[in-house]
Each structure stands twice: as C-alpha cells, then as structure tokens.
Amino acid sequence: MRVSSKKSLISVIQLIILILSSFLIWQVLHRPVKIDSDVYPYLSTITPDLVKQCVRDNSRTPTIPFEDLIAIRSTIPEIEAQELIAQLHTDVSFANLNWGKLSLDKLKAIKRHREILAKYSYYRPYKYTFPIEGTTWYEDSFGADREGGIRRHEGTDLFGKEGTRIVSVCSGKIEQLGWNRLGGERVGVRGDDGNYYYYAHLQYISPDLVKGARIAAGDFIGGMGHTGDALTTPDHLHFGIELPNEQWINPYPFLKVWQLWTDTKNPS
C-alpha cells in the first residue's frame, strides 16, 4: 500500500509539473510583442508632402537611403535639414555627416527616427500598396463612436462604388476568410511585417483566396460593399491594422502615403 501511495504521489507531482511547464511555455509563446511607445506616434506624423520631397531627393541621388532623408526632414527645420541633405547628395554617408552646431537632442532624435524607419518600412517606396483600385474618398475617423458609444472605430472607412476592386496592401498569409457579424464578408491577412490587416464589409471575396495561403501585395481580395453591420451605410471598405501586440492603430496616415505610390505609378 505504501509503495502504491508513493507512486501515486509521484504521478501527481509529475502531472503538476507538466501542467505548470505547459502554462509557462504557453505564456512565453503568447506574450504580446513589445513595441516601443515612441514608434507609432512618430510614424503617424510623416506626411505625403514630406515623402514627396524625399522622393525628389532620392531621384536626384538614388544612392541615398530613403530612411536617411525622411529621418532628417521629419525631425529638424528645413534650413538645418538642407545642410545635411546637401552632404548626402555628395555621397557622404549618414555615419560620416558633419552635424555642425546641431544640438545633441536633435541629433539623438534624428538617429532614433532613422532607427525606427529602418525597422518599420511602411514608407519605403512601393513596398506597400493602396488597397483601392479606383475612385475613393476617405477621412480620419479612427476612434469615433460606434453602436452608440459601446465601441470605438478601429480603422479607416474608404468609400466608393459598389464592387470597386480591393487589393492586399502587403504580402503575407491569409488568416481569416468569410463572414462575421460586424465585418460581414471580410478578409484578414497576417502581413510579413507581423501586423494583421483587416478588410471588411466586402460585397464578395475573391474565390481564389484560401485560408492559410500566401498573398502578395496588390493581389485581388474582393469587391467593395456594405455587408455585416454596414447594411445601412454607403458602400465602403473598413480597413484596419492590428499590431503584433494586439493594439489597433490608425491606418489613415499610412494610407495617405500608400496612395501616393499609386498616384506615382499611375499619373493622371
């Protein structure tokens, strides 16, 4: 009896250890990704006009990394930026720039912004694609009340004609496909950058899409509609971006720049 009881106790202890180990492993695997608090507040300040200016700089001297141009122009006044940009045009590398009398705080800010831009490549020319092929109009409605204040709007609504073609903004893997109550016909793509890109209220979904399959930037997703909780609203695409740490961010600043790439490719 004593031997049997001892064996039972050992089995219980082993089971407890196994459960605790599994729980700890689950916590490690599902721990939200840490994203520095200064990343998206900075990225959201970058405007299409600033990007256009950097495009012109880069077309003049294509060897200048785009991140160098944006980091400098987005951080300091134009008169100070021009002195540094002029050096870049003479093939002086970022590491060898003569910063002159630039304050230490400004220098640190430029270097930090360059580090962010190198890691988060949303503004790298043509890496991301505007999700609408055709005429659209949209404004910044992120955070607006929905369902009488029960929830907040966690995306940008892009309006257009029913059936307007919608494409993937980036390459990645299809994670969600089909109907739900709020989004209606919707597609969710886990981008190669780790973000989750959400396309909702579609009129229909491309029959070529398969859950778990790869998708490339510019691939057809479906037609614009008003399905789900958008039955009483004009046809539109609800577009959302969820970070790997499960935080939804405002897509509007990024869409404005991605639209610039489309306009550049297809000038009127």
Backbone bond lengths (Angstrom), bond angles and torsions (degrees), N, CA, C in turn:
res aa  C-N    CA-C-N  psi(-1)  N-CA   C-N-CA  omega(-1)  CA-C   N-CA-C  phi
1 M - - - 1.457 - - 1.524 110.84 -
2 R 1.358 115.05 -43.11 1.467 118.18 -178.79 1.521 111.22 -63.39
3 V 1.329 116.31 -40.58 1.468 121.07 179.34 1.523 110.10 -63.41
4 S 1.330 116.19 -42.43 1.455 121.11 179.39 1.520 111.29 -63.79
5 S 1.353 116.51 -42.52 1.468 120.59 179.41 1.514 110.93 -64.83
6 K 1.322 115.67 -39.33 1.466 120.30 179.55 1.527 110.54 -64.23
7 K 1.336 116.11 -42.59 1.462 120.14 178.96 1.527 110.95 -64.12
8 S 1.338 115.89 -37.83 1.469 120.29 179.27 1.523 110.45 -65.63
9 L 1.342 115.35 -41.30 1.473 119.88 179.01 1.522 111.10 -63.13
10 I 1.330 116.17 -42.49 1.467 120.93 178.74 1.522 110.13 -62.47
11 S 1.335 116.66 -41.55 1.469 121.15 179.88 1.523 110.77 -62.91
12 V 1.353 115.86 -40.93 1.471 120.43 178.86 1.518 110.52 -64.32
13 I 1.322 116.45 -44.12 1.465 121.17 179.93 1.531 110.17 -62.63
14 Q 1.335 115.70 -43.77 1.470 119.72 178.69 1.517 111.21 -62.09
15 L 1.348 116.19 -38.87 1.467 120.53 178.79 1.532 110.85 -64.86
16 I 1.353 115.07 -42.81 1.469 119.45 179.06 1.525 110.71 -62.87
17 I 1.325 116.23 -43.15 1.469 120.64 178.64 1.519 110.45 -61.65
18 L 1.347 116.34 -42.20 1.464 121.00 179.67 1.527 111.10 -62.61
19 I 1.342 116.04 -43.66 1.474 120.75 179.92 1.528 110.62 -63.78
20 L 1.344 115.96 -46.37 1.470 119.86 -179.95 1.520 111.38 -63.01
21 S 1.334 116.90 -41.42 1.465 121.09 179.20 1.527 110.37 -63.11
22 S 1.328 116.03 -43.59 1.474 120.43 179.48 1.518 110.49 -63.00
23 F 1.336 116.58 -40.25 1.467 120.85 179.81 1.524 110.79 -64.14
24 L 1.349 116.05 -43.94 1.463 119.83 179.76 1.524 111.58 -64.71
25 I 1.331 116.67 -40.81 1.467 120.88 178.22 1.518 110.01 -63.78
26 W 1.352 117.10 -41.84 1.469 121.10 179.04 1.519 110.35 -61.28
27 Q 1.363 115.97 -42.52 1.463 119.59 -179.66 1.523 111.49 -63.08
28 V 1.318 116.68 -40.94 1.468 120.57 179.44 1.521 110.73 -64.37
29 L 1.344 116.08 -44.51 1.464 120.89 -177.38 1.521 112.29 -68.54
30 H 1.344 117.05 -30.22 1.460 120.66 -175.84 1.526 113.03 -106.66
31 R 1.303 116.39 12.84 1.464 119.62 178.09 1.528 109.04 -67.37
32 P 1.358 117.73 129.17 1.467 119.63 179.48 1.525 111.90 -57.30
33 V 1.333 115.31 139.83 1.459 120.20 179.01 1.529 109.07 -67.00
34 K 1.310 116.62 133.33 1.467 120.35 179.16 1.528 109.64 -81.87
35 I 1.320 115.27 125.68 1.458 121.63 176.82 1.519 107.74 -121.64
36 D 1.316 117.55 124.74 1.460 121.37 -178.02 1.519 110.89 -55.94
37 S 1.335 115.75 140.85 1.463 121.37 -172.55 1.523 114.04 -67.18
38 D 1.338 117.89 -15.86 1.467 119.39 -177.62 1.528 113.03 -91.79
39 V 1.326 117.70 -5.62 1.468 120.32 -172.12 1.522 112.45 -66.25
40 Y 1.336 117.40 -60.84 1.457 119.41 -172.76 1.531 113.89 -77.58
41 P 1.328 119.54 -30.91 1.472 117.19 170.70 1.528 112.31 -58.29
42 Y 1.331 117.30 -37.53 1.470 119.69 177.48 1.526 111.30 -71.28
43 L 1.332 117.38 -49.53 1.461 120.73 -176.74 1.528 112.05 -58.79
44 S 1.332 117.02 -33.93 1.459 120.40 -177.15 1.524 112.94 -74.07
45 T 1.338 117.53 -9.22 1.471 119.89 178.99 1.531 112.23 -87.75
46 I 1.314 117.33 -10.50 1.468 121.12 -175.66 1.525 109.54 -79.08
47 T 1.323 116.33 122.57 1.468 121.61 -173.96 1.525 111.82 -100.90
48 P 1.339 116.48 159.06 1.467 119.48 175.37 1.524 112.82 -57.95
49 D 1.344 117.64 -36.44 1.465 120.27 -179.92 1.523 111.20 -63.56
50 L 1.337 116.27 -40.10 1.457 119.66 177.92 1.530 109.98 -65.75
51 V 1.330 116.08 -41.85 1.470 120.24 179.19 1.526 110.29 -63.06
52 K 1.341 117.23 -41.58 1.466 120.86 177.94 1.521 110.92 -58.19
53 Q 1.322 115.16 -41.77 1.466 120.03 179.28 1.526 110.46 -61.90
54 C 1.332 116.10 -41.42 1.467 120.76 179.21 1.530 111.27 -69.36
55 V 1.329 117.01 -32.97 1.462 120.88 175.85 1.529 109.84 -62.38
56 R 1.327 116.50 -42.76 1.469 120.49 178.19 1.522 110.96 -63.14
57 D 1.331 116.27 -42.42 1.473 120.49 177.46 1.520 110.56 -60.50
58 N 1.335 115.68 -43.82 1.457 120.48 -176.56 1.531 111.84 -69.97
59 S 1.343 116.77 -34.65 1.465 119.12 178.86 1.527 110.95 -67.91
60 R 1.324 116.77 -29.30 1.464 121.72 177.29 1.523 110.87 -73.09
61 T 1.348 116.17 -41.32 1.469 121.63 178.93 1.523 107.87 -134.59
62 P 1.325 118.91 86.62 1.468 122.49 -174.17 1.528 114.78 -61.97
63 T 1.325 117.24 -15.37 1.468 119.27 -178.45 1.527 112.32 -78.03
64 I 1.327 117.82 -12.18 1.462 119.99 179.86 1.529 109.26 -75.64
65 P 1.319 118.07 122.52 1.470 119.72 176.85 1.529 110.87 -59.86
66 F 1.319 115.70 136.02 1.462 120.95 -177.63 1.526 111.32 -59.47
67 E 1.333 116.57 -35.48 1.465 121.10 -179.31 1.526 111.21 -62.13
68 D 1.339 117.09 -36.57 1.468 120.44 179.00 1.523 110.51 -62.32
69 L 1.325 115.80 -44.68 1.458 120.88 -176.99 1.527 111.53 -65.08
70 I 1.329 115.97 -48.60 1.465 118.97 -178.13 1.525 111.03 -66.09
71 A 1.332 117.16 -42.58 1.467 120.44 -178.55 1.523 111.18 -58.37
72 I 1.322 116.65 -42.38 1.463 120.43 -179.08 1.524 111.05 -72.34
73 R 1.320 117.03 -50.71 1.467 120.58 -175.02 1.529 112.81 -67.52
74 S 1.326 117.20 -28.62 1.470 120.09 -177.39 1.518 113.04 -85.57
75 T 1.321 117.10 -6.22 1.465 119.65 -170.99 1.523 113.85 -111.92
76 I 1.324 117.27 -35.75 1.466 120.02 -174.17 1.526 111.18 -125.19
77 P 1.335 117.51 161.38 1.475 120.80 179.58 1.523 111.95 -59.25
78 E 1.331 115.19 154.95 1.460 122.51 -175.10 1.515 112.92 -54.73
79 I 1.317 118.17 -42.49 1.467 120.63 -176.45 1.528 111.16 -63.36
80 E 1.321 116.98 -36.54 1.468 120.73 177.56 1.525 110.36 -76.13
81 A 1.323 115.62 -38.15 1.462 119.60 -179.73 1.518 111.48 -63.41
82 Q 1.330 117.15 -38.97 1.464 121.17 -176.94 1.523 112.33 -59.36
83 E 1.312 116.65 -38.14 1.470 120.47 -179.92 1.532 110.77 -63.19
84 L 1.322 115.95 -39.32 1.466 120.07 -179.28 1.526 111.24 -76.54
85 I 1.334 116.81 -41.08 1.468 121.17 178.75 1.530 110.28 -61.33
86 A 1.337 116.07 -38.26 1.474 120.42 178.94 1.522 110.57 -59.78
87 Q 1.332 116.94 -38.08 1.469 120.05 177.65 1.529 111.01 -66.66
88 L 1.347 116.28 -40.62 1.466 120.03 179.00 1.525 111.12 -61.61
89 H 1.330 116.54 -34.53 1.469 120.68 179.28 1.523 112.28 -69.17
90 T 1.329 116.54 -16.38 1.471 120.00 177.00 1.516 111.51 -100.05
91 D 1.343 115.67 21.66 1.474 123.42 176.58 1.523 114.07 68.42
92 V 1.326 116.62 22.59 1.467 120.01 170.83 1.531 106.58 -79.92
93 S 1.320 117.85 128.73 1.462 120.54 -178.55 1.530 110.69 -75.11
94 F 1.315 116.06 161.31 1.456 121.19 179.22 1.527 110.73 -56.19
95 A 1.337 116.81 -41.49 1.467 121.28 -177.82 1.522 112.43 -65.25
96 N 1.331 116.49 -24.62 1.468 120.17 -175.87 1.529 113.50 -106.20
97 L 1.324 117.07 12.84 1.461 119.58 179.89 1.527 111.19 -63.46
98 N 1.308 115.22 143.36 1.463 121.33 171.89 1.526 106.84 -89.32
99 W 1.328 116.63 107.95 1.457 121.26 -172.99 1.527 112.75 -80.56
100 G 1.318 116.12 -6.17 1.464 120.35 176.79 1.519 111.92 58.20
101 K 1.333 115.76 -130.28 1.468 120.89 -176.63 1.528 112.47 -96.96
102 L 1.313 115.28 17.83 1.462 118.85 179.61 1.530 110.00 -60.92
103 S 1.321 116.66 134.63 1.470 120.19 -177.38 1.524 110.60 -65.35
104 L 1.313 115.27 156.43 1.464 121.30 -179.82 1.527 110.72 -61.95
105 D 1.349 117.42 -38.06 1.460 121.06 -179.96 1.527 111.12 -63.22
106 K 1.332 116.39 -42.61 1.471 119.81 179.16 1.524 110.88 -67.10
107 L 1.328 115.95 -39.47 1.462 120.24 178.66 1.527 110.68 -62.10
108 K 1.328 116.28 -45.26 1.463 120.69 178.41 1.525 111.15 -61.84
109 A 1.344 115.97 -39.95 1.466 120.40 -178.95 1.526 110.82 -65.87
110 I 1.337 117.39 -42.59 1.466 120.73 178.72 1.522 110.38 -61.23
111 K 1.316 116.36 -46.38 1.466 120.26 -178.44 1.526 111.43 -64.97
112 R 1.335 115.99 -38.65 1.467 119.25 178.11 1.529 110.48 -66.38
113 H 1.325 117.48 -42.52 1.464 120.80 179.44 1.523 111.50 -65.12
114 R 1.305 116.41 -36.51 1.472 119.59 177.37 1.532 110.17 -65.31
115 E 1.316 115.41 -39.04 1.467 120.84 178.07 1.532 110.48 -62.31
116 I 1.325 117.17 -42.33 1.465 122.06 178.48 1.520 110.40 -64.05
117 L 1.327 116.33 -46.47 1.466 121.24 -177.42 1.532 111.92 -64.78
118 A 1.332 116.54 -33.41 1.466 120.11 178.66 1.530 110.90 -69.65
119 K 1.334 116.25 -33.14 1.467 120.61 -177.54 1.524 111.91 -85.27
120 Y 1.324 116.29 -38.57 1.463 121.67 -178.02 1.526 107.99 -111.60
121 S 1.324 115.90 101.53 1.467 120.98 -165.59 1.531 113.61 -94.98
122 Y 1.328 117.75 33.12 1.462 121.16 -177.34 1.530 112.69 -60.20
123 Y 1.318 116.87 -28.15 1.462 120.10 -175.19 1.524 113.00 -103.07
124 R 1.315 116.40 8.65 1.463 119.10 174.76 1.526 108.66 -71.17
125 P 1.334 117.56 126.19 1.464 120.51 -172.21 1.533 113.97 -51.42
126 Y 1.323 114.53 126.27 1.467 124.56 171.21 1.530 114.65 68.99
127 K 1.333 117.82 7.92 1.467 117.98 176.62 1.531 109.95 -73.73
128 Y 1.331 115.95 -35.39 1.464 121.72 177.89 1.529 109.22 -111.66
129 T 1.331 115.32 153.06 1.459 121.79 -175.59 1.521 110.23 -119.69
130 F 1.306 116.97 141.46 1.462 120.93 174.54 1.532 108.52 -65.11
131 P 1.350 118.47 136.87 1.475 119.55 -170.71 1.528 116.18 -77.67
132 I 1.331 117.89 -7.96 1.464 120.32 -176.35 1.524 110.58 -111.33
133 E 1.316 116.47 129.26 1.461 121.41 172.45 1.530 107.78 -105.48
134 G 1.308 115.99 95.34 1.457 120.26 -176.21 1.510 110.54 138.70
135 T 1.332 115.80 -173.02 1.463 121.46 -177.88 1.525 110.57 -74.42
136 T 1.323 116.01 133.76 1.461 120.92 178.18 1.514 109.56 -149.75
137 W 1.298 115.88 158.90 1.463 121.35 173.01 1.525 107.69 -140.12
138 Y 1.312 115.39 145.81 1.461 119.96 -176.80 1.522 110.10 -160.69
139 E 1.316 115.88 159.94 1.458 122.19 176.94 1.524 108.73 -140.84
140 D 1.313 115.33 173.65 1.460 120.36 -177.35 1.529 109.32 -82.87
141 S 1.345 116.38 103.81 1.467 121.10 179.94 1.529 111.76 -117.17
142 F 1.319 116.16 14.93 1.470 120.34 -177.80 1.533 109.56 -62.86
143 G 1.336 115.52 130.70 1.461 120.50 178.52 1.511 114.60 90.47
144 A 1.337 117.81 -4.65 1.465 120.69 179.67 1.531 110.55 -67.43
145 D 1.357 116.27 152.86 1.460 121.05 -179.60 1.524 111.53 -62.89
146 R 1.317 115.65 142.44 1.451 122.80 172.30 1.526 108.50 -133.78
147 E 1.326 117.05 146.89 1.464 123.52 -179.49 1.532 110.98 52.33
148 G 1.358 114.48 48.65 1.457 119.93 176.46 1.508 114.59 66.34
149 G 1.316 116.75 27.73 1.469 120.56 178.33 1.510 114.12 92.40
150 I 1.334 117.05 1.86 1.470 120.24 179.47 1.526 110.43 -65.48
151 R 1.327 115.92 -35.66 1.460 120.36 179.29 1.523 109.75 -141.54
152 R 1.309 115.95 170.76 1.463 122.63 179.65 1.522 110.68 -109.77
153 H 1.320 115.14 151.06 1.456 120.18 177.96 1.519 109.25 -72.06
154 E 1.319 116.97 120.76 1.464 121.51 -175.01 1.520 110.86 -110.63
155 G 1.323 116.28 48.08 1.450 119.60 179.38 1.513 111.27 -176.58
156 T 1.328 114.78 -165.25 1.461 122.74 176.22 1.517 108.46 -124.79
157 D 1.338 116.42 134.00 1.466 121.70 177.25 1.519 109.13 -96.43
158 L 1.321 115.73 122.62 1.467 121.98 178.03 1.526 108.19 -109.40
159 F 1.327 117.26 115.24 1.457 122.71 -173.40 1.524 111.31 -93.80
160 G 1.319 115.21 151.09 1.457 120.39 178.96 1.515 109.99 -176.64
161 K 1.302 115.47 -167.75 1.461 122.34 -178.42 1.524 109.98 -78.28
162 E 1.315 116.50 142.10 1.463 121.12 178.00 1.532 110.26 -55.24
163 G 1.334 114.81 132.56 1.459 119.99 179.91 1.511 114.60 91.32
164 T 1.347 117.33 -6.46 1.468 119.72 177.77 1.524 109.91 -52.91
165 R 1.321 116.37 136.51 1.469 121.09 -175.10 1.524 111.28 -68.13
166 I 1.327 114.46 135.19 1.469 122.31 177.74 1.527 107.77 -119.36
167 V 1.327 115.66 133.03 1.465 120.93 -177.41 1.520 110.61 -124.35
168 S 1.305 115.75 163.03 1.463 121.72 178.94 1.525 110.34 -73.24
169 V 1.323 116.36 135.20 1.471 119.79 -178.93 1.521 112.03 -76.45
170 C 1.336 116.43 -18.33 1.471 118.91 -176.02 1.522 109.62 -154.47
171 S 1.306 115.56 173.55 1.466 120.55 175.22 1.525 109.25 -85.63
172 G 1.320 115.43 152.76 1.458 119.63 -179.59 1.518 111.64 171.58
173 K 1.334 115.29 -152.30 1.462 122.30 -177.22 1.518 109.09 -126.49
174 I 1.322 117.19 136.17 1.463 121.75 -179.75 1.526 109.23 -74.96
175 E 1.330 116.13 117.59 1.465 121.15 -176.85 1.517 112.67 -101.88
176 Q 1.329 116.94 -36.11 1.460 121.24 -179.40 1.526 109.49 -129.91
177 L 1.328 114.67 145.24 1.459 119.33 -175.63 1.525 108.13 -155.85
178 G 1.326 116.81 124.90 1.456 119.12 175.97 1.511 113.62 119.22
179 W 1.318 116.36 -156.62 1.458 123.81 -167.88 1.527 112.33 -95.48
180 N 1.359 116.21 140.54 1.458 120.76 160.04 1.528 108.62 -143.22
181 R 1.322 116.92 170.74 1.467 120.92 -169.83 1.525 112.99 -61.32
182 L 1.323 117.11 -47.58 1.460 120.62 -176.50 1.522 112.25 -79.15
183 G 1.323 115.75 -48.67 1.464 120.06 -172.56 1.512 114.99 -84.47
184 G 1.350 116.83 -12.20 1.454 118.59 -174.89 1.519 109.84 62.75
185 E 1.315 116.10 -137.58 1.468 119.20 173.93 1.522 107.94 -71.47
186 R 1.326 115.84 116.36 1.464 118.45 -175.27 1.518 111.77 -140.16
187 V 1.339 114.86 157.46 1.459 122.32 178.37 1.523 107.55 -129.61
188 G 1.334 115.96 135.32 1.460 121.39 175.49 1.510 109.90 -119.98
189 V 1.323 117.21 126.93 1.465 122.39 -177.87 1.523 109.29 -118.24
190 R 1.321 116.55 127.09 1.467 121.62 171.88 1.519 107.01 -87.12
191 G 1.326 116.14 104.11 1.452 120.84 -176.83 1.514 112.46 -66.11
192 D 1.318 115.97 158.17 1.465 120.07 176.29 1.524 111.19 -63.81
193 D 1.333 116.91 -16.90 1.471 120.71 177.01 1.528 111.78 -83.42
194 G 1.341 117.35 -1.50 1.467 121.41 178.81 1.516 114.15 96.04
195 N 1.330 118.19 -16.23 1.461 121.66 179.96 1.526 111.11 -76.94
196 Y 1.326 114.45 157.36 1.469 121.38 175.60 1.526 107.71 -104.97
197 Y 1.339 117.14 122.39 1.461 122.62 -178.01 1.532 108.73 -108.03
198 Y 1.326 114.89 125.31 1.464 121.82 -169.62 1.524 110.60 -115.91
199 Y 1.338 116.08 126.08 1.468 123.62 -179.32 1.525 107.62 -120.67
200 A 1.342 117.47 114.96 1.467 119.65 -172.35 1.526 112.66 -126.96
201 H 1.341 114.57 166.12 1.471 126.18 178.73 1.534 112.22 68.39
202 L 1.330 117.05 28.14 1.460 120.55 -177.87 1.529 111.00 -67.01
203 Q 1.313 115.03 145.84 1.462 120.47 173.65 1.530 109.30 -68.24
204 Y 1.320 114.63 -41.10 1.463 121.08 176.26 1.526 107.98 -157.67
205 I 1.313 116.38 161.36 1.464 123.12 179.05 1.524 108.65 -107.74
206 S 1.305 116.71 139.90 1.455 120.38 178.32 1.532 110.13 -55.77
207 P 1.327 117.49 129.44 1.473 120.24 179.45 1.529 112.74 -67.59
208 D 1.323 116.94 -10.82 1.468 119.99 -179.73 1.527 112.39 -80.50
209 L 1.336 116.64 -13.13 1.465 119.33 -177.44 1.521 110.85 -80.71
210 V 1.333 115.23 139.26 1.464 121.81 179.49 1.526 108.03 -133.16
211 K 1.324 116.48 130.28 1.461 120.66 178.55 1.522 110.30 -59.09
212 G 1.327 115.29 129.52 1.459 120.90 -179.10 1.514 113.65 93.95
213 A 1.329 116.95 -10.27 1.472 120.94 -178.24 1.524 110.80 -86.87
214 R 1.308 115.88 163.25 1.460 122.52 176.87 1.522 110.81 -77.65
215 I 1.328 115.21 152.14 1.460 121.62 174.81 1.528 107.05 -139.86
216 A 1.316 116.97 145.66 1.470 121.37 -178.72 1.518 110.00 -108.66
217 A 1.323 115.76 159.11 1.461 120.60 175.03 1.523 108.95 -58.27
218 G 1.342 115.96 130.32 1.456 120.77 -179.96 1.518 114.60 92.35
219 D 1.350 117.53 -8.14 1.467 119.70 178.44 1.525 110.34 -68.74
220 F 1.325 115.71 143.38 1.456 122.28 -177.12 1.524 111.17 -68.53
221 I 1.339 116.66 131.01 1.454 122.13 -179.65 1.525 111.65 -105.43
222 G 1.339 116.74 -43.88 1.460 119.64 -178.08 1.509 111.21 169.57
223 G 1.326 116.00 -168.07 1.450 121.60 -179.03 1.517 111.65 -106.92
224 M 1.319 116.84 147.35 1.463 122.05 179.12 1.526 110.17 -66.46
225 G 1.321 116.48 139.38 1.458 120.63 -179.31 1.515 112.92 -151.31
226 H 1.337 115.47 -153.15 1.471 120.38 179.09 1.539 109.38 -148.56
227 T 1.326 116.60 44.05 1.461 121.19 -178.26 1.524 110.67 -82.88
228 G 1.337 116.14 172.23 1.460 121.08 -178.48 1.511 111.05 73.88
229 D 1.329 117.53 -135.42 1.467 120.32 -178.69 1.526 112.12 -84.29
230 A 1.347 117.01 13.02 1.467 121.00 -179.58 1.532 111.90 -104.47
231 L 1.332 117.05 18.84 1.466 120.82 -175.54 1.524 113.01 -58.91
232 T 1.344 116.73 -31.73 1.464 120.30 -176.69 1.525 112.98 -99.33
233 T 1.321 117.90 6.92 1.469 121.25 -178.93 1.528 109.95 -109.64
234 P 1.335 117.15 160.28 1.469 119.40 176.66 1.522 110.81 -60.81
235 D 1.317 115.52 158.29 1.470 120.44 -179.73 1.525 110.03 -59.23
236 H 1.329 115.27 134.23 1.467 119.03 179.24 1.525 110.35 -164.05
237 L 1.302 115.09 163.30 1.466 122.96 170.60 1.513 108.11 -101.72
238 H 1.323 117.03 124.49 1.467 120.29 167.81 1.520 106.29 -89.54
239 F 1.323 115.96 117.90 1.467 120.89 -177.92 1.518 109.09 -115.74
240 G 1.328 116.30 125.80 1.459 121.05 -179.32 1.514 112.41 -128.42
241 I 1.332 115.58 154.50 1.465 122.34 175.75 1.526 108.28 -128.64
242 E 1.334 115.55 119.89 1.460 121.20 175.31 1.526 108.73 -111.18
243 L 1.327 116.22 126.54 1.463 121.40 -179.69 1.529 110.61 -73.84
244 P 1.334 117.07 164.00 1.472 119.72 178.40 1.534 113.37 -60.29
245 N 1.336 117.73 -18.91 1.469 120.29 177.75 1.530 111.43 -89.87
246 E 1.339 117.08 12.47 1.465 125.53 175.63 1.529 112.85 72.96
247 Q 1.311 117.67 19.53 1.466 122.25 175.70 1.528 109.64 -97.39
248 W 1.337 115.86 128.65 1.455 120.56 175.68 1.527 108.68 -84.02
249 I 1.323 116.78 132.67 1.461 120.95 -179.34 1.527 110.10 -116.99
250 N 1.314 115.07 164.07 1.456 121.61 -178.55 1.534 110.34 -74.37
251 P 1.336 118.20 116.27 1.470 119.67 -179.02 1.526 113.63 -77.17
252 Y 1.334 117.24 -16.06 1.465 121.07 -169.58 1.524 114.23 -53.27
253 P 1.346 119.98 -49.96 1.475 118.87 -178.78 1.523 112.94 -60.59
254 F 1.322 116.89 -35.65 1.460 120.73 -179.27 1.530 110.92 -72.14
255 L 1.337 115.75 -40.83 1.458 120.00 178.67 1.525 111.60 -60.17
256 K 1.325 116.77 -39.15 1.467 120.09 -178.72 1.524 110.91 -62.37
257 V 1.328 116.89 -37.55 1.468 120.08 178.77 1.521 110.62 -77.07
258 W 1.335 117.65 -41.24 1.472 119.58 179.29 1.525 110.90 -63.32
259 Q 1.317 116.98 -32.03 1.460 120.33 175.86 1.525 110.30 -65.26
260 L 1.328 115.68 -32.13 1.471 120.48 177.27 1.519 110.65 -60.73
261 W 1.346 117.24 -40.50 1.471 119.49 179.66 1.523 110.42 -63.65
262 T 1.341 116.43 -39.71 1.462 120.17 178.67 1.526 110.84 -64.40
263 D 1.325 116.21 -43.26 1.470 120.62 179.48 1.513 110.90 -64.27
264 T 1.349 116.57 -34.49 1.463 121.53 179.73 1.524 111.05 -68.89
265 K 1.343 115.01 -40.01 1.467 120.09 179.20 1.529 111.96 -70.14
266 N 1.351 115.29 -36.12 1.462 120.08 -175.35 1.515 110.65 -122.87
267 P 1.330 118.74 68.35 1.468 120.12 -178.63 1.528 110.10 -64.42
268 S 1.333 114.83 143.67 1.463 119.19 -177.44 1.520 110.79 -80.30
